[in-house]
Amino acid sequence: MNCRNCGTNLSLVVCDLVSAPLSNAYIAEAELIKPEIYYPLCLYICNQCWLMQIEDYNKAHEIFGDTYRYYSSFSTLWLNHASKYVKMIISRLNLNNTSKVMEIASNDGYLLQYFKMDGIPCFGVDPAEGPAQKANDMGIETIVSFFNLDMAAEIVKLKGRQDLIIGNNVLAHVPDINNFVAGLEISLSSHGTITMEFPHLMELIGQTQFDTIYHEHYSYLLLATVESIFKKHGLRIYDVEKVFTHGGSLRIYACHADDKSHPTLLSVELIISEERSQGLFQIQTYHDFQRRVNKIRSRFLQFLIEQRMAGKRIVAYGAAAKGNTLLNYCGVKGTEFIEYVADASPFKQGFYLPGSRIPIVEPHRIFLDKPDFIIIFPWNIKNEIITQLEGIREWGGKFIIPIPELEVIDA
Ligand SMILES: [Zn+2]
């Protein structure tokens, strides 16, 4: 396998999670009698450009097509994050009703709705039909497609070049990152800005967030790597900030390389220096990762076994992709250890988790069953979940956060 960015042969394995089905391939009741496809899940690092990556066994359309069940609007925290961003960027870039805004991976219109409220022209591009349909129904124009260089050329013909291009949690999800970034470049107006958010590889390594490794995430990104890819395509990152979503992400601001209206701020060099001081451009930093992952696995299994032997009831909350990576790597299957996973999204309820085949139910079930422990899979939004479920205190229920170290939290 060669690096998807620079073509270097990849021989350095950071973490081998053996194999798993696609993390978002929830199973309908009627499909439980059918087999599931498991794909290898092995993480490599490129010692030339430091792009961490998995092999793309599955075509993107299998992942993000008509069975994609992730609707951004079901997280209040994520909606607040989007609304705050929109307010900030409108003021920072002086956007008005003559500006042009495009969001890539716009999902169900969770973010663009705030531009629309402010009367700023905008549209989205997203390949997942269900969420895109919901956005269109809300009056947010959404082109149902992947974004790539060819599609970008089509969009420029149709809509012109954009003053602001937004992409949250999409850069890590594209198999051909060079083609994608080339598409961004031709879509951007001469003084336009691109903002992108992606989980920071520095946090993944530092916090052993191995459950964020799944087939939908082709790439795991450092600022230095993204900067060099953008540079290759005539774009310059002029600012960057840390945002606290997905366990620690970066939000980059980019423009055309020769655009003098956006001087490069010190933040860019500061974060790259931090990556350097954390040893992320040295191969030995990555050597210990698998051992730490295995320790988390052993501790999690030990907890499940001990509590079940003691007759305790365990359920989980949040049918997130993260939980699937954890369960599949730990080999937890069926309902012996974890009776079900509750999730607020009606698009997931009634389905089963891929691999483990644990049923997904309505959150209300927790209050009927009064389990002893509730494992929170999407630990990145644990505070939101703990607040929603504080009623479990009534019967002495406790929360469990498995990563980076198993933590028991009293309600
Ligand atoms: Zn490379």
Boltz pocket constraint, residues with backbone or C-beta under 6 A from the ligand:
constraints:
  - pocket:
      binder: B
      contacts: [[A, 3], [A, 4], [A, 5], [A, 6], [A, 7], [A, 8], [A, 46], [A, 47], [A, 48], [A, 49], [A, 50], [A, 51]]
      max_distance: 6.0
